[in-house]
Amino acid sequence: MMPIETRTATPGRASGKPRVVILGGGSGGLELAAQLGGSKDLEIVLVDREPSHLWKPRLHEFAAGTISSSLAELSFYLLGQLRGFRFEQGTVAGLDREARHVRLEPIRDRAGTVVAHEREIAYDWCIVALGGVVPDFDTQGVAEHAIRLDAKEDADRFRERFVAEMIEARTTGRPAEVVIVGSGATGTELAAYLRRSERAFFDQTDADRRTKLLGITILEAAPEIMPGADDGLRDKLVERLGTLGIEVETSVKVASVTPSEVCDERGKSWPADLVVWAAGLVGAPRLTALGLETDEKGRIPVDATLRSSVDERVYVMGDAAAFVPKGADKPLPPTAQAASQQASYLAAVLPLLVRGEPVEPFRYDDKGRIVSLAAAGTVGRIGVGAKDDLLIHGQFATAAYHALQRQHQWRVLGALRGTVAIAADMVSPAKGPALKLHGG
Ligand SMILES: Cc1cc2nc3c(=O)[nH]c(=O)nc-3n(C[C@H](O)[C@H](O)[C@H](O)COP(=O)(O)OP(=O)(O)OC[C@H]3O[C@@H](n4cnc5c(N)ncnc54)[C@H](O)[C@@H]3O)c2cc1C
């Protein structure tokens, strides 16, 4: 029999300090918790539904099996101990903004037994960093037959199916067909890393018999790939994807996905053993349950200081926030770069806000856009001055691509441990051949 669920409150403020509760320990939320942890003025509580952090910009690499998540996951409990914040595991159910409580769903084990009851965590200041998800735009068959790379479990599910398809292709000689819908960073990078993984399945003893095991097609609804990128970068991407034998078709509006094909509105179809749906991003589903205003993409509008439009004690950052920079007509696109800058900003201004002092607005510094295409190298555009920017590729681009992650490791782990982690990462087998081409 299922135990009766009771509502329990988590321990109160033993510290006597104002409590900041951060919802979501992703690219932005964890950096903020790590930077504020150990503060003499604030008590920091981080909430996440997962017990460990996986940096989302590498999700396509976990999906392709070119890196093992067991090497890259960081336990929130351990990080809390290292960086001086309390971690509460649980799925955010909602906010009671009057009482200033966050509600967490009960946690159940695999058998369905409740191991932690529904809880309420009191806050003085709440930071929403719950990220976003890929929408299916109600396209027929996407929920049933396509995989969206929103979280680690999606990457694991994709990898299991990819490995099964590659084994079958190896046995039958018929290449597996992967169709990726959406040509943004996720779609293009995943395609390139899948091509790299294919190599591990070749007959390693006979170089002459390395027949193709994998067909990869990217379908894009817009007339050009990577909407939002400039022509120079786009041309480089198209060229590099071509060298990898990745088919790209634009102006394709997908109408349905079945277990064996993807069909567009004009009736054209593409055979598909595996479909990845990587078209766009909206706010995480729970954002609409927080009793805050949300925009048409399910994100929470914020002012120049990242404060939510309807509650002065709730701030929002990263993919969950609709932040419109001064002079712009639309919100910032969802990137780890923006989430990280917002984390540093809030780490600096929260102590001031708590003391009732005025703060400067958040200013976004666009450092550019870089895409890693595994064996086909790295290409991107970076800002070098107030007006100019630079199209980059080669070693320089690769270094710039890794810089974002190095910075994340530093902010999360601190200078000493961050340096050790970076050094370990640089000699990791992930730099060489595919590492985790098995399930689980
Ligand atoms: C394959 C891929 C490649 C990318 N590459 C790049 C890149 O090269 N550069 C770049 O700048 N950006 C990149 N991005 C985008 C980047 O990953 C996101 O913009 C960034 O992670 C957003 O950070 P965040 O903190 O807002 O949310 P996230 O990092 O998504 O974190 C959200 C957190 O909230 C938790 N959570 C969600 N719902 C709940 C709930 N109800 N209760 C409790 N916890 C919850 C999740 O477990 C997660 O830990 C990439 C994304 C993908 C998928």
The ligand as an SDF file (V2000), in Angstrom:
LIG
                    3D

 53 58  0  0  0  0  0  0  0  0999 V2000
   22.7910   19.9640  -27.7860 C   0  0  0  0  0  0  0  0  0  0  0  0
   22.8810   21.3880  -27.2970 C   0  0  0  0  0  0  0  0  0  0  0  0
   23.9930   22.1560  -27.6150 C   0  0  0  0  0  0  0  0  0  0  0  0
   24.0800   23.4800  -27.1610 C   0  0  0  0  0  0  0  0  0  0  0  0
   25.2180   24.2000  -27.4420 N   0  0  0  0  0  0  0  0  0  0  0  0
   25.3590   25.4470  -26.9450 C   0  0  0  0  0  0  0  0  0  0  0  0
   26.5540   26.2000  -27.1910 C   0  0  0  0  0  0  0  0  0  0  0  0
   27.4870   25.7290  -27.8750 O   0  0  0  0  0  0  0  0  0  0  0  0
   26.6520   27.4530  -26.6390 N   0  0  0  0  0  0  0  0  0  0  0  0
   25.6530   27.9950  -25.8770 C   0  0  0  0  0  0  0  0  0  0  0  0
   25.8170   29.1330  -25.3890 O   0  0  0  0  0  0  0  0  0  0  0  0
   24.5070   27.3190  -25.6370 N   0  0  0  0  0  0  0  0  0  0  0  0
   24.3310   26.0600  -26.1590 C   0  0  0  0  0  0  0  0  0  0  0  0
   23.1690   25.3660  -25.9210 N   0  0  0  0  0  0  0  0  0  0  0  0
   22.0660   26.0040  -25.1580 C   0  0  0  0  0  0  0  0  0  0  0  0
   22.3200   25.8860  -23.6600 C   0  0  0  0  0  0  0  0  0  0  0  0
   22.5230   24.5550  -23.2890 O   0  0  0  0  0  0  0  0  0  0  0  0
   21.1390   26.4550  -22.8830 C   0  0  0  0  0  0  0  0  0  0  0  0
   20.8050   27.7210  -23.3750 O   0  0  0  0  0  0  0  0  0  0  0  0
   21.4980   26.5790  -21.3930 C   0  0  0  0  0  0  0  0  0  0  0  0
   21.7750   25.3030  -20.8430 O   0  0  0  0  0  0  0  0  0  0  0  0
   20.3740   27.2630  -20.5970 C   0  0  0  0  0  0  0  0  0  0  0  0
   20.7300   27.2860  -19.2460 O   0  0  0  0  0  0  0  0  0  0  0  0
   19.6180   27.3250  -18.0970 P   0  0  0  0  0  0  0  0  0  0  0  0
   20.3390   27.3900  -16.8060 O   0  0  0  0  0  0  0  0  0  0  0  0
   18.6210   28.3690  -18.4210 O   0  0  0  0  0  0  0  0  0  0  0  0
   18.8230   25.9410  -18.2370 O   0  0  0  0  0  0  0  0  0  0  0  0
   19.3400   24.4430  -18.2390 P   0  0  0  0  0  0  0  0  0  0  0  0
   20.8040   24.3540  -18.4200 O   0  0  0  0  0  0  0  0  0  0  0  0
   18.4610   23.7380  -19.2100 O   0  0  0  0  0  0  0  0  0  0  0  0
   18.9980   23.9480  -16.7620 O   0  0  0  0  0  0  0  0  0  0  0  0
   17.6900   23.7970  -16.2910 C   0  0  0  0  0  0  0  0  0  0  0  0
   17.7400   22.9670  -15.0220 C   0  0  0  0  0  0  0  0  0  0  0  0
   16.4380   22.9480  -14.4350 O   0  0  0  0  0  0  0  0  0  0  0  0
   16.1170   21.6410  -14.0010 C   0  0  0  0  0  0  0  0  0  0  0  0
   14.6500   21.5340  -14.0280 N   0  0  0  0  0  0  0  0  0  0  0  0
   13.8220   21.6960  -15.0860 C   0  0  0  0  0  0  0  0  0  0  0  0
   12.5400   21.5920  -14.7110 N   0  0  0  0  0  0  0  0  0  0  0  0
   12.5530   21.3570  -13.3750 C   0  0  0  0  0  0  0  0  0  0  0  0
   11.5240   21.2080  -12.3880 C   0  0  0  0  0  0  0  0  0  0  0  0
   10.2060   21.2610  -12.6820 N   0  0  0  0  0  0  0  0  0  0  0  0
   11.8880   21.0120  -11.1040 N   0  0  0  0  0  0  0  0  0  0  0  0
   13.2100   20.9710  -10.7590 C   0  0  0  0  0  0  0  0  0  0  0  0
   14.2140   21.1230  -11.6440 N   0  0  0  0  0  0  0  0  0  0  0  0
   13.8930   21.3250  -12.9350 C   0  0  0  0  0  0  0  0  0  0  0  0
   16.8390   20.7320  -14.9860 C   0  0  0  0  0  0  0  0  0  0  0  0
   17.0830   19.4500  -14.4220 O   0  0  0  0  0  0  0  0  0  0  0  0
   18.1350   21.5110  -15.2540 C   0  0  0  0  0  0  0  0  0  0  0  0
   19.1560   21.1430  -14.3530 O   0  0  0  0  0  0  0  0  0  0  0  0
   23.0350   24.0270  -26.3880 C   0  0  0  0  0  0  0  0  0  0  0  0
   21.9050   23.2580  -26.0760 C   0  0  0  0  0  0  0  0  0  0  0  0
   21.8240   21.9520  -26.5380 C   0  0  0  0  0  0  0  0  0  0  0  0
   20.5910   21.1100  -26.1860 C   0  0  0  0  0  0  0  0  0  0  0  0
  1  2  1  0
  2  3  1  0
  2 52  2  0
  3  4  2  0
  4  5  1  0
  4 50  1  0
  5  6  2  0
  6  7  1  0
  6 13  1  0
  7  8  2  0
  7  9  1  0
  9 10  1  0
 10 11  2  0
 10 12  1  0
 12 13  2  0
 13 14  1  0
 14 15  1  0
 14 50  1  0
 15 16  1  0
 16 17  1  0
 16 18  1  0
 18 19  1  0
 18 20  1  0
 20 21  1  0
 20 22  1  0
 22 23  1  0
 23 24  1  0
 24 25  2  0
 24 26  1  0
 24 27  1  0
 27 28  1  0
 28 29  2  0
 28 30  1  0
 28 31  1  0
 31 32  1  0
 32 33  1  0
 33 34  1  0
 33 48  1  0
 34 35  1  0
 35 36  1  0
 35 46  1  0
 36 37  1  0
 36 45  1  0
 37 38  2  0
 38 39  1  0
 39 40  1  0
 39 45  2  0
 40 41  1  0
 40 42  2  0
 42 43  1  0
 43 44  2  0
 44 45  1  0
 46 47  1  0
 46 48  1  0
 48 49  1  0
 50 51  2  0
 51 52  1  0
 52 53  1  0
M  END
$$$$
